[in-house]
């Protein structure tokens, strides 16, 4: 998006159905502590993710970020409003989306190759074709020669690569990611972030990325959205990230433009984090 006027981007986006669109979405859950009452997780959410756009969502703990992702995946239905994928209502599992979870979702009894190809096999893909694609994705994610390894034999970074290949081999139009790299050490995390950006650049799926890490959000995204402290979280900030691509996440974080963006977004995020902290302290 660097060098393209934001008004022009919005005009083009208005003529094409968004990859994801939330229209006045509210999500309530039964309140287990107070019978007969409900807990409002999200209130009147309106957001879009354009085709090929990388959008990150940040906010304090408990603000409904994962709920937002589950709505996009079709694992939850909104209490009010609607969620659409390329203009079609999501009324069940979103078959145009791939979901990369925070924790490993690998089959412990299966090898890396079998885990990567599991989705293709479930779809009825010819076994030889699935194997060929799986081996190709192991190469793409830096796991050539590790196809026969089992999850317990691999490091956290290797398992995350398997999970990434498992998701992207299905060629989803939308990729949903729930803090996928949060459990990794700093060096492995930055390496995985760069690998993800390289893979994304080749396919340009639409990405909705949930993270607690503001630096991660800025260094990877086209836009960053800020959710308010819960309950009844709302989107209270939208920040275009006009940093040049391709990006190296470790290098881009040292640039003046990055630091300016971080300072501006953190000022808003910090206020919400403090609100959340005070609410938790009061019980």
Secondary structure as GFF3:
##gff-version 3
##sequence-region A 1 283
A	DSSP	alpha_helix	6	15	.	.	.	ID=ss1
A	DSSP	beta_strand	20	30	.	.	.	ID=ss2
A	DSSP	beta_strand	38	49	.	.	.	ID=ss3
A	DSSP	beta_strand	54	58	.	.	.	ID=ss4
A	DSSP	alpha_helix	65	73	.	.	.	ID=ss5
A	DSSP	beta_strand	80	85	.	.	.	ID=ss6
A	DSSP	beta_strand	88	89	.	.	.	ID=ss7
A	DSSP	beta_strand	97	100	.	.	.	ID=ss8
A	DSSP	alpha_helix	112	116	.	.	.	ID=ss9
A	DSSP	alpha_helix	118	122	.	.	.	ID=ss10
A	DSSP	alpha_helix	127	140	.	.	.	ID=ss11
A	DSSP	three_ten_helix	151	153	.	.	.	ID=ss12
A	DSSP	alpha_helix	156	168	.	.	.	ID=ss13
A	DSSP	beta_strand	174	178	.	.	.	ID=ss14
A	DSSP	alpha_helix	186	203	.	.	.	ID=ss15
A	DSSP	beta_strand	206	210	.	.	.	ID=ss16
A	DSSP	alpha_helix	214	220	.	.	.	ID=ss17
A	DSSP	beta_strand	223	227	.	.	.	ID=ss18
A	DSSP	beta_strand	235	240	.	.	.	ID=ss19
A	DSSP	alpha_helix	249	252	.	.	.	ID=ss20
A	DSSP	alpha_helix	256	282	.	.	.	ID=ss21
###
